[in-house]
Amino acid sequence: MSHVYKIIELTGSSPISSDDAIRNAIEAASQSLQHLRWFEVMETRGHLEAGVIAHWQVTIKVGFTLDQDMKES
């Protein structure tokens, strides 16, 4: 069986870690999208306060398979 993927770009954020920022983005996407299959980290950046990491931002690409109904329209 072959697959067709749709790819979207998201930016997640977290004061805890870059991994948590990724999880936040994927969790938010999974609430409105189905069939999430993979992600790729594109960019990682952070906000500093007084020389300490205060916040992480991670931009990811997320791939998901399309429903058969979507492929035919």
N, C-alpha and C positions, 0 to 999 in steps of 0.2 A: 504494500500500500504506500502510495506517495503522499506527501503532506505539502500543504501550502501554508506559509507563515506570514503573519502580519507583524511588523516590527514598530514599536513605539519607543520614544525616549522619555524618561522620567528623571526627576531629581528628588531624592529623599534627603531628609535632614534628621540630625539627632545630636543632643548634647553628650551622648554617652560614647559612641564609637562610629567608625565608618561602616562596620558590619551592621550595626543597628540602623543606620541611615538607609542601607540597602534593604533591610528587612521591612522598614517602614514604607518604602516605595512599593515593594512587591505586595505587601499586605493591603495597601490602599488600592492598587490596581486589581487585586483579586476580588475586591468587593463589587466591581462593575464589569470585569472581563472574565471570560471563561477560557479554559484550555491553555493557561500559561505553561510554557515549556522550558524556557531558558532565559538567562540574562547575561549581559556582558558589561563590565565596568568600563566606562568611557573616560571619566574624569573624577578626581577626588580633590576636594579643597576644604579649607577650614577657616574659621573665624578665631582670631586671637584676642584675648583680653589680658593685659598686664603680662604678656609673654607666655601665657598658658592657653592651651586649646580650649575654647569655650563651646564650639559647635562644629559639627561635621556636615558637609554637603557632598553627596555622591550622585553623579549622573550615570544612569545605566540605560542600555537598550534592552527591551524585553520582547521576546518572541512568543507568539501564541498561535495555535492552529485555528484556522477558520472553520466554522460550522459548514456542513455541506450546503445548507440553504444560502449562506453568504457567498460561497464559491460560484453558485449558479446564477446569482443576480448581477 
